[in-house]
Amino acid sequence: MELQLVGKEAKKKTVEVLDTVFDQKFNEPLIHQVVISYLAAGRAGTHAQKTRAQVRGGGIKPWRQKGTGRARAGTIRSPLWRKGGKVFAAVTQSYAKKVNKKMYKLAIRSILSELIRQERLTVVSDFGVTLPKTKELIAKLNEFSLQDKNTLIITEAVDSNLYLASRNLNKVDVRDVSAVDPVSLVSMENVVITVAALKQYEELLK
């Protein structure tokens, strides 16, 4: 299939891409599974609490069983007591959900194909700024009518000027191909991608 290049220098040029990568059916259950897996992997899971068996102290009975007029107590580390253990203590755990490489690649292919069908993928020959200036990036986005939209810019390599220029724009995110994740692709209104980055995706996902 062919994708239309956008921009002043494009002049109705197109780029040839593989149908097996950019013309896949929308697989919503698979995309949901991959997105959930990615979000779950970002959870630390380091929370921890102590049960009554793990809390220090409490080895001696605080008072005798009968005759004091107080309720029976066997340890000062009971969950009923201040500084006692927790009844259902949180334990450290991993929230990671396994996703096979084939499933991940198919999900990314499905997302990219759907972006093309919804006309949310803008292909440009090159995207960069000469200086790390926010106003220069805004002017660049105005060329594509993307100044007021949540936009993800994908380049073939890290461009320091482009990255620095985008830091003050809360609706703009700049990444190279290796740093793009399924959540960023799904959550953004528009995705701007260079031809070189597009070809990198072809090699990674074919």
C-alpha positions in Angstrom: 0.0 0.0 0.0 1.0 3.6 -0.4 0.9 6.4 2.1 0.6 10.1 1.2 3.4 12.3 2.5 2.3 15.5 4.2 4.1 18.9 4.1 5.1 21.7 1.9 8.0 19.8 0.4 6.0 16.6 -0.2 4.3 17.7 -3.5 1.9 14.7 -3.6 4.7 12.2 -3.0 3.9 8.8 -1.6 5.8 6.1 0.3 5.4 2.4 -0.3 4.8 0.3 2.8 4.1 -3.4 3.5 0.4 -4.4 3.7 1.4 -7.1 6.2 2.5 -4.3 8.6 0.2 -1.3 7.9 -3.0 -2.9 6.7 -4.0 -5.3 9.5 -7.5 -5.8 11.0 -8.3 -4.0 14.2 -7.8 -6.6 17.0 -9.3 -4.8 20.1 -9.0 -7.7 22.5 -5.3 -8.2 21.7 -4.5 -4.5 21.9 -6.3 -4.3 25.3 -4.2 -7.2 26.6 -1.0 -5.6 25.4 -1.9 -2.2 26.9 -2.8 -3.8 30.3 0.4 -5.8 30.2 2.5 -2.6 29.6 0.7 -0.7 32.4 1.0 -3.6 34.8 4.7 -3.9 34.2 5.1 -0.2 35.3 3.7 -0.9 38.8 6.4 -1.2 41.4 4.8 -3.8 43.7 7.2 -2.9 46.5 4.5 -2.2 49.2 4.9 -4.4 52.3 3.4 -4.6 55.8 4.0 -6.9 58.7 1.7 -9.5 60.2 1.6 -10.2 63.9 4.2 -12.9 63.5 6.6 -10.4 61.9 6.3 -7.5 64.2 9.1 -7.2 66.7 8.2 -7.9 70.4 5.0 -9.3 72.0 6.6 -12.5 73.1 5.2 -12.3 76.7 1.6 -12.3 77.8 0.9 -8.7 79.0 -1.1 -9.7 82.1 -2.6 -12.9 83.6 -5.6 -14.5 82.0 -8.0 -14.0 84.9 -8.6 -11.7 87.8 -7.5 -8.3 86.4 -10.9 -7.2 85.1 -9.5 -6.6 81.7 -10.1 -8.4 78.4 -7.9 -11.5 77.7 -4.7 -10.7 75.8 -1.9 -13.0 74.7 0.4 -10.5 73.0 0.8 -6.7 72.6 1.4 -7.2 68.9 -2.2 -8.3 68.2 -3.8 -6.4 65.2 -6.2 -4.9 67.8 -3.3 -3.1 69.5 -1.5 0.0 68.6 1.8 -1.0 66.9 0.4 -4.4 66.3 0.6 -6.4 63.1 -1.8 -6.1 60.1 -4.5 -8.7 59.6 -4.2 -8.9 55.9 -0.7 -7.5 55.4 0.3 -6.3 51.9 3.2 -8.3 50.5 5.7 -7.4 47.7 4.7 -8.8 44.4 5.2 -8.5 40.6 2.2 -7.3 38.5 3.9 -8.2 35.2 1.7 -10.1 32.7 3.5 -12.1 30.1 2.9 -11.2 26.4 4.6 -13.1 23.6 6.7 -11.3 21.1 4.3 -12.3 18.2 1.3 -11.0 20.1 3.1 -7.7 20.9 4.1 -7.2 17.2 0.7 -8.0 16.0 -0.9 -5.5 18.4 1.5 -2.8 17.2 0.7 -3.6 13.6 -3.0 -3.4 14.4 -2.7 -0.1 16.2 -0.7 1.5 13.3 -3.1 0.2 10.7 -6.1 1.6 12.7 -4.3 5.0 13.0 -4.0 5.0 9.2 -7.7 4.1 8.7 -8.7 6.9 11.1 -6.4 9.4 9.4 -4.5 10.0 12.6 -1.1 9.0 11.2 0.8 11.8 9.5 3.8 10.7 7.4 6.5 13.4 6.8 9.8 13.1 4.9 11.6 14.8 7.8 10.7 16.5 11.1 13.1 18.6 13.0 13.9 22.1 14.3 17.2 24.0 13.8 17.1 25.4 17.4 15.8 24.1 20.7 13.0 26.7 20.6 9.4 26.0 21.5 8.1 28.7 19.1 9.9 27.0 16.3 8.2 23.7 17.0 4.8 25.4 17.3 5.4 26.9 13.9 6.3 23.5 12.5 3.1 21.9 14.0 1.0 24.7 12.5 2.1 23.6 9.1 0.2 20.3 9.7 -2.7 21.9 11.7 -1.7 20.0 14.9 -1.0 22.9 17.2 -4.0 22.2 19.5 -4.0 18.4 19.4 -2.3 15.8 21.5 0.6 14.8 19.2 3.2 12.1 19.3 6.2 12.7 17.1 8.2 9.6 16.1 11.7 10.0 14.6 14.3 7.5 13.5 16.8 8.7 16.2 16.8 11.0 19.2 16.9 14.7 18.1 18.1 16.8 21.1 16.8 20.1 19.6 13.4 18.6 18.9 13.2 17.1 22.4 14.2 20.3 24.1 11.8 22.3 22.0 8.9 20.1 23.0 9.4 20.0 26.8 7.2 23.1 27.4 4.3 21.7 25.4 2.2 19.4 27.5 0.3 18.1 24.4 3.4 17.1 22.5 5.6 14.0 23.1 8.8 13.3 21.1 10.2 9.7 20.9 12.4 7.6 18.7 11.1 4.2 17.4 12.7 2.2 20.2 11.0 4.3 22.9 7.5 4.1 21.5 5.0 2.0 23.5 1.5 0.9 22.8 0.0 3.2 25.4 1.5 6.3 23.7 0.3 5.2 20.3 -3.3 4.6 21.5 -3.6 7.7 23.8 -2.5 10.4 21.3 -4.9 12.1 18.9 -2.3 12.3 16.2 0.9 10.6 15.4 3.6 12.2 13.2 6.2 9.8 11.9 9.1 10.3 9.6 9.7 8.1 6.5 12.9 6.7 8.1 11.1 5.8 11.3 8.3 4.2 9.2 10.9 2.0 7.5 12.3 1.0 10.9 8.9 -0.2 11.9 8.6 -2.2 8.8 11.9 -4.0 9.6 10.9 -4.6 13.2 7.3 -5.7 12.6 7.4 -7.7 9.3 
